[in-house]
């Protein structure tokens, strides 16, 4: 029998493989403004994004005003982290920004695409590394930096259970 941490990693990596395998068969991406509720887990809502190939995601709102989504874009065949915050007014739609993630101190470099959702500025980061998704689930704090410094720092409490619920959701979506 697998230990709970390994079971979670296996499930999360399985979902990542499903998302990657479906990526080539679906139409191009469209920004979703209407998500379908599926359930909830701890501090996260589990939702379905029909514009991303019925990709499941988790979403939560944080005390700094950030709304964070972590999920699967079955159109692109990748995972994503997207964050929105009213205070980020200087973001240019479609422009690419170098960013750095720190997950309990472990650092990951990425490129974020500027975007707006219902007038709120945000950044969208795609990834195809299942280990990164597992690290999000297994860690306690995610901090995002740009060239000016820290952009946000969020508590990842409950993200493991929430991502496991997203996997269950994704299995239902086929």
Buried (B, 14 or more C-beta within 10 A) or exposed (E): EEEEEEEBBEBBBBBBEBBBEBBEEBEEBEBBEEBEEBBBBEBBBBBBBEBBBBBBBBBBEBEEEBBBBBBBBBBBBBBBBBBBBEEBEEBEEEEEBEBBBBBEEEEBEBEBBBBBBEEBBBBBBBBBEBEBBBBBBBBEEBBBBBEEEEBBBBEBBBBBBBBBBBBBBBEEBE
